[in-house]
Each structure stands twice: as C-alpha cells, then as structure tokens.
Amino acid sequence: MGSKTNIAAFPRLGGIAGIGFAALILLLNVLVLVPAGMPSPGSGLDEAVAFFGSEPAAMDLGTMFLPAVWALATVFGAGAVAAARRSEAERGEAWALVGFAGILFQNLNITTVSAVRLALAHTGADEGAAALWALHESLFGLNGTFLALALVGLSMSGRRAGIIPKWLALMGFAAAALQFASAVLTPVILDGGPLGLIGLAGWLIWTAWLVLYGVALIRLRP
C-alpha cells in the first residue's frame, strides 16, 4: 500500500505545479505585461520600440518570475509522465513523453523570447531593434509548435491512461490545433492583422486545460 501511495504522490505534486504554472503565467500577463502596454503578437516595430524604450522595469519584474514558471512547467510535465507511464508501458506507447518534450522545448524557446525582450528593454530598443523584434515575434509565434506537442502528447496519454475525461482531452486537442495553426501562420501574423487572435485563443484554452489537468492529477488515486 505504501508503494502505491508513493506512486500517486508525484503526479499530485505535478498537478499542483501545473496549476501554479498556469496561475503564474496568467498573473504575469494580466498584472505586469498587459498593464505596462506589452505589444501583442503582430505589433509593428514602432510600437515595440516605444514600449521597450520606456518600460525596462516591467520587463525586469516579469523576468524575475520566469525561473519559477519554467520549473513548475517541468514538474507538471514530469508528473503527467509519472501518472501515465505504467499504462503506456503496457501498450508500448510514449505519448506522455511527446507531451513532456513539448513542454521542455517551449521552456527553451520562451527562454530565448524572454532574453530578447530583456535585451530590448535594456538597450532602449535602439541598436538592432528591427532585427531583435522580428526574431522575438518569430520565436514567439513558432512556440505554438511546442505547445501543440505538449497538448497532444499529454492529452493522448492522460485520456488513454484514464487520468482525464474525454472532454478535457478534446479541449487539449482543440488548443493544440489553434496553437499549431498559429505557428504555421507566423510569417503572416508578423505582418499584423487579426490572425494573431488564433494563437491567443489557443493560449487561453491551454491555460484552462493546464488547471483542469492539474486538478485531475491531484485527485488521482493509486
């Protein structure tokens, strides 16, 4: 009995981390970046230069939260893998690892995005601003690929292992489709227009999916 309890303990920790991850990224955007005027995906260079030239404090504050965000995301992914690994091993599958890889890659990509933002804020967005902002927008848009992998892999493994209900898996697939479409359309979104809302919709669904998946992991019984 003790061994089974230990098996369920880490997925619960992953569930708590997933909820913490979702809460932090939501608060970071709602309380820090959006009020400061952070340009949305597809914004022009002039808007980016104006923001990064005047709001280094907002970027500094936002960056301070990011190590915790990435740590929580990694623990969440590992918890989902731990919850599904026995069931997947019996079927010879590894969807959970696909999802975990997506989380790790999005951590790496957003690390680069955040570094570019910080560089823009601390150089006054003067030197090489056009190239840096284009790089930022490209990395941010292409990050949808890794979020889609995480959503598909963890939704598939969670559903097949009986961790999450069918509707939550479908929610994950819908968010993945929106994120992947946003990644594919990155060159078009860079030119501006309403297509950036596709990625935003996928990101909002992803955030809700994270919380609900976390709750499922917390409630998991051996």
C-alpha positions as CSV (number, residue, x, y, z in Angstrom):
1,M,0.0,0.0,0.0
2,G,2.9,2.4,0.8
3,S,4.4,1.8,-2.6
4,K,1.2,2.7,-4.4
5,T,0.8,5.8,-2.3
6,N,4.3,6.9,-3.3
7,I,3.4,6.3,-6.9
8,A,0.5,8.6,-6.7
9,A,2.3,11.3,-4.7
10,F,4.4,12.7,-7.6
11,P,1.5,13.0,-10.0
12,R,-0.3,15.1,-7.3
13,L,2.8,17.2,-7.0
14,G,2.8,17.6,-10.8
15,G,-0.9,18.6,-10.6
16,I,-0.1,21.3,-8.0
17,A,2.8,22.5,-10.2
18,G,0.5,22.7,-13.3
19,I,-2.0,24.9,-11.5
20,G,0.9,27.1,-10.2
21,F,2.3,27.3,-13.7
22,A,-1.0,28.4,-15.2
23,A,-1.6,30.9,-12.3
24,L,1.8,32.5,-12.7
25,I,1.7,33.0,-16.4
26,L,-1.8,34.4,-16.2
27,L,-0.9,36.8,-13.4
28,L,2.4,37.8,-15.1
29,N,0.4,38.8,-18.2
30,V,-2.6,40.3,-16.5
31,L,-0.9,42.2,-13.7
32,V,2.5,43.1,-15.3
33,L,2.9,42.9,-19.0
34,V,-0.5,43.9,-20.3
35,P,-1.0,46.9,-18.0
36,A,2.5,48.1,-18.9
37,G,1.5,48.0,-22.6
38,M,3.4,45.0,-23.8
39,P,2.9,44.8,-27.6
40,S,0.7,41.9,-28.8
41,P,1.9,39.4,-31.5
42,G,1.9,41.1,-34.9
43,S,2.5,44.6,-33.5
44,G,4.6,47.0,-35.5
45,L,8.3,47.9,-34.8
46,D,7.4,51.4,-33.8
47,E,5.1,50.1,-31.0
48,A,7.8,47.7,-29.9
49,V,10.4,50.4,-29.8
50,A,8.2,52.7,-27.8
51,F,7.4,50.0,-25.3
52,F,10.9,48.6,-24.7
53,G,12.4,52.1,-24.7
54,S,10.3,53.2,-21.8
55,E,9.3,50.1,-19.7
56,P,12.5,48.3,-18.6
57,A,11.1,48.0,-15.0
58,A,8.1,45.9,-16.3
59,M,10.4,43.5,-18.1
60,D,12.7,43.2,-15.2
61,L,9.8,42.4,-12.9
62,G,8.3,39.9,-15.3
63,T,11.6,38.2,-15.9
64,M,12.1,37.6,-12.2
65,F,9.0,35.3,-12.2
66,L,10.1,33.2,-15.2
67,P,12.5,30.7,-13.5
68,A,9.7,29.6,-11.2
69,V,7.4,29.4,-14.3
70,W,9.7,27.1,-16.1
71,A,10.4,25.0,-13.0
72,L,6.7,24.5,-12.4
73,A,6.1,23.6,-16.0
74,T,8.7,20.9,-16.0
75,V,7.4,19.4,-12.7
76,F,3.9,19.4,-14.2
77,G,5.1,17.5,-17.3
78,A,7.1,15.0,-15.2
79,G,4.0,14.4,-13.0
80,A,1.9,13.7,-16.1
81,V,4.5,11.2,-17.3
82,A,4.7,9.5,-13.9
83,A,0.9,9.1,-13.9
84,A,0.7,7.6,-17.3
85,R,3.9,5.6,-17.7
86,R,2.7,2.3,-16.4
87,S,-0.4,2.3,-18.6
88,E,1.6,3.4,-21.6
89,A,4.3,0.8,-21.0
90,E,1.7,-2.0,-21.2
91,R,0.6,-0.7,-24.6
92,G,4.1,0.1,-25.8
93,E,3.3,3.8,-26.2
94,A,5.0,7.0,-25.2
95,W,2.5,9.9,-25.7
96,A,3.3,11.3,-22.3
97,L,7.0,11.7,-23.3
98,V,5.9,13.5,-26.5
99,G,4.0,16.0,-24.4
100,F,6.9,16.3,-21.9
101,A,9.2,17.0,-24.8
102,G,6.8,19.8,-26.0
103,I,6.9,21.4,-22.6
104,L,10.8,21.3,-22.4
105,F,11.1,22.8,-25.9
106,Q,8.6,25.6,-25.2
107,N,10.6,26.3,-22.0
108,L,13.7,26.6,-24.1
109,N,12.0,28.7,-26.7
110,I,10.4,31.1,-24.3
111,T,13.7,31.5,-22.5
112,T,15.1,32.9,-25.8
113,V,12.0,35.1,-26.3
114,S,12.4,36.5,-22.7
115,A,16.1,37.1,-23.3
116,V,15.3,39.1,-26.4
117,R,12.7,41.1,-24.5
118,L,15.2,41.8,-21.7
119,A,17.9,42.8,-24.2
120,L,15.4,45.2,-26.0
121,A,14.4,46.8,-22.7
122,H,18.0,47.3,-21.5
123,T,19.3,48.8,-24.8
124,G,16.4,51.2,-25.1
125,A,15.3,49.3,-28.2
126,D,17.8,51.4,-30.2
127,E,20.5,49.2,-31.6
128,G,19.4,46.4,-33.9
129,A,15.8,46.9,-32.8
130,A,14.2,45.8,-36.0
131,A,16.2,42.5,-36.2
132,L,15.6,41.8,-32.5
133,W,11.9,42.4,-32.6
134,A,11.5,40.3,-35.8
135,L,13.4,37.5,-34.0
136,H,11.2,37.9,-30.9
137,E,8.0,37.7,-33.0
138,S,9.2,34.7,-34.9
139,L,10.2,32.7,-31.8
140,F,7.0,33.6,-30.0
141,G,4.9,32.5,-33.0
142,L,6.8,29.3,-33.6
143,N,6.4,28.4,-29.9
144,G,2.9,27.2,-30.8
145,T,4.5,24.1,-32.2
146,F,5.9,23.0,-28.9
147,L,2.7,23.9,-27.0
148,A,0.8,21.8,-29.6
149,L,3.1,18.8,-28.9
150,A,2.6,19.2,-25.2
151,L,-1.2,19.4,-25.5
152,V,-1.5,16.4,-27.9
153,G,1.0,14.2,-26.1
154,L,-0.3,14.8,-22.6
155,S,-4.0,14.8,-23.7
156,M,-3.5,11.5,-25.5
157,S,-1.6,9.8,-22.7
158,G,-3.9,11.2,-20.0
159,R,-7.0,10.0,-21.8
160,R,-5.7,6.6,-22.6
161,A,-4.4,6.1,-19.1
162,G,-7.8,7.1,-17.7
163,I,-6.4,10.2,-15.9
164,I,-8.5,12.8,-17.7
165,P,-12.0,12.7,-19.2
166,K,-12.7,12.7,-22.9
167,W,-13.9,16.3,-22.9
168,L,-10.7,17.5,-21.4
169,A,-8.6,15.6,-24.0
170,L,-10.8,17.1,-26.7
171,M,-10.2,20.6,-25.2
172,G,-6.4,19.9,-25.3
173,F,-6.6,18.8,-29.0
174,A,-8.6,22.0,-29.9
175,A,-6.0,24.2,-28.2
176,A,-3.2,22.2,-30.0
177,A,-4.9,22.8,-33.3
178,L,-5.1,26.5,-32.7
179,Q,-1.5,26.7,-31.5
180,F,-0.2,24.7,-34.4
181,A,-2.2,26.9,-36.9
182,S,-0.7,30.0,-35.2
183,A,2.8,28.6,-35.6
184,V,2.2,27.8,-39.3
185,L,0.8,31.3,-39.9
186,T,3.7,33.0,-38.1
187,P,5.0,34.7,-41.3
188,V,1.6,36.1,-42.0
189,I,1.0,37.2,-38.4
190,L,4.3,39.1,-38.4
191,D,2.7,41.4,-40.9
192,G,-0.1,42.3,-38.5
193,G,-3.8,41.7,-38.7
194,P,-6.4,39.7,-36.7
195,L,-4.8,36.3,-37.3
196,G,-2.8,36.7,-34.1
197,L,-6.1,36.1,-32.2
198,I,-5.8,32.4,-33.2
199,G,-2.7,32.0,-31.0
200,L,-4.3,34.0,-28.2
201,A,-7.4,31.8,-28.3
202,G,-5.2,28.6,-28.2
203,W,-3.2,30.1,-25.3
204,L,-6.3,30.8,-23.2
205,I,-7.6,27.3,-23.8
206,W,-4.2,25.9,-22.9
207,T,-4.2,27.8,-19.6
208,A,-7.6,26.5,-18.7
209,W,-6.5,23.0,-19.8
210,L,-3.5,23.2,-17.5
211,V,-5.6,24.0,-14.4
212,L,-8.1,21.2,-15.2
213,Y,-5.3,18.7,-15.9
214,G,-3.6,19.7,-12.6
215,V,-6.8,19.1,-10.7
216,A,-7.1,15.6,-12.3
217,L,-3.6,14.7,-11.2
218,I,-4.2,15.9,-7.7
219,R,-7.4,13.8,-7.5
220,L,-5.6,10.7,-8.9
221,R,-5.8,7.6,-6.8
222,P,-3.5,4.6,-7.0
